[in-house]
Amino acid sequence: MTWKSTTGKVIVALVAASTLLYFSSDYLLGLLTARPDFQLSASPTSIRLGHVGSSNTTIIIVKSVNGLDSVVKFDVKPFWGFLGVRFILNSSEVRLPANGTVACTLKVEATSTIAQGQYYIDVSGVAGNLTRTVRVSVEVSY
């Protein structure tokens, strides 16, 4: 093997290695610095209400990410103009175990006549300085 062919192979190997390190550094840094967090979701994300007195429910699901072990407190905020509806969470907070999942029920009840249409509710979960929000749509039809 000649000096030129060996040098060329070394250069190609170095370029390949540095390219791999460059593109994987963000991924590796993310693995090394992953912070505990949580995800919030709803099932279903859309519910329907009919006449006064009708109700429907959705399940709010909280999932630990990267080992978060914390109490998660909930807050329910309807968009402006969504009067005549009551929101009932079966728990105002849940204990989220590390790498676990917990759920609570959100009941939405029509307490008076509401204009037909689509409305939105934001359910927020707060754990320490982390806040995550999931949106649930409510269709009112008679």
C-alpha positions in Angstrom: 0.0 0.0 0.0 1.4 3.4 -0.9 1.6 6.4 1.3 -1.0 8.3 -0.8 -3.7 5.6 -0.6 -3.2 5.2 3.1 -3.4 8.9 3.7 -6.5 9.1 1.5 -8.2 6.4 3.5 -7.3 8.0 6.8 -8.7 11.4 5.6 -12.0 9.7 4.4 -12.3 8.0 7.8 -11.7 11.2 9.7 -14.2 13.1 7.6 -16.8 10.4 8.1 -16.2 10.3 11.8 -16.4 14.0 12.2 -19.6 14.2 10.2 -21.1 11.5 12.3 -20.1 13.3 15.5 -21.4 16.6 14.2 -24.9 15.2 13.3 -25.2 13.0 16.3 -24.0 15.5 18.9 -27.5 17.1 19.3 -28.9 13.7 19.8 -26.2 12.7 22.3 -26.5 16.0 24.1 -30.3 15.5 24.4 -29.7 12.0 25.9 -27.2 13.4 28.4 -29.2 16.4 29.4 -32.8 15.1 29.2 -34.8 16.7 31.9 -37.8 15.2 33.7 -41.0 16.3 32.1 -44.6 15.2 31.5 -47.1 15.0 28.6 -50.8 15.8 28.8 -53.4 14.4 26.5 -57.2 13.9 26.3 -59.3 11.0 25.1 -61.5 11.8 23.3 -60.3 15.3 22.3 -63.8 16.2 21.1 -67.1 15.8 22.9 -70.7 16.7 22.3 -73.4 18.4 24.4 -77.1 18.6 23.7 -80.0 20.0 25.8 -79.7 21.7 29.2 -78.8 19.0 31.7 -76.8 16.9 29.3 -73.2 16.0 30.0 -70.2 14.2 28.5 -66.8 13.2 29.7 -63.2 13.0 28.5 -60.2 11.4 30.2 -57.2 13.6 30.9 -54.0 11.5 30.7 -50.8 12.5 32.3 -47.6 10.7 31.3 -44.2 11.0 33.0 -41.3 11.7 30.7 -37.6 11.1 31.7 -38.5 10.0 35.2 -40.6 13.0 36.4 -42.1 12.1 39.8 -44.3 14.9 41.0 -47.8 16.1 41.9 -49.6 17.6 38.8 -52.3 20.2 39.6 -55.0 20.9 37.0 -56.6 24.1 35.8 -59.6 24.2 33.4 -60.2 27.3 31.4 -63.0 27.7 28.9 -62.6 30.2 26.1 -64.5 33.5 26.6 -68.2 33.3 25.8 -68.7 29.7 26.9 -71.3 30.4 29.6 -73.8 27.9 30.9 -71.4 25.0 31.2 -69.9 23.5 34.4 -66.6 21.6 34.4 -66.0 18.9 37.0 -62.6 17.2 37.4 -62.8 14.1 39.6 -59.5 15.3 41.1 -57.8 18.7 41.1 -54.4 17.1 41.3 -52.8 13.7 40.7 -49.6 12.0 41.9 -47.5 11.2 38.9 -45.0 8.4 39.5 -41.6 8.3 37.7 -42.1 6.9 34.2 -45.8 6.2 35.0 -49.2 7.3 33.7 -52.2 8.5 35.6 -55.6 9.8 34.5 -58.6 11.8 35.7 -62.0 12.4 34.3 -63.3 15.8 33.1 -67.1 16.0 33.1 -68.6 18.8 31.0 -72.3 19.6 31.8 -74.7 22.0 30.2 -76.3 24.0 33.0 -78.3 26.4 30.8 -79.1 27.1 27.2 -75.9 27.6 25.1 -75.7 28.8 21.5 -75.1 26.0 19.2 -71.5 25.8 17.9 -68.1 24.6 18.7 -66.3 25.7 21.8 -62.9 24.9 23.3 -61.6 24.1 26.8 -58.0 24.2 27.8 -56.9 21.9 30.5 -53.5 22.7 32.0 -51.4 20.6 34.2 -48.7 22.2 36.4 -45.8 20.3 38.0 -43.3 22.7 39.6 -42.2 25.1 36.9 -43.6 22.9 34.1 -47.0 23.6 32.5 -48.5 21.5 29.8 -51.9 22.1 28.2 -54.3 20.0 26.2 -57.3 21.4 24.3 -60.7 19.7 24.2 -63.4 20.8 21.7 -67.0 20.8 22.8 -69.7 20.7 20.1 -73.1 22.0 21.2 -76.0 20.9 19.1 -79.7 20.3 19.8 
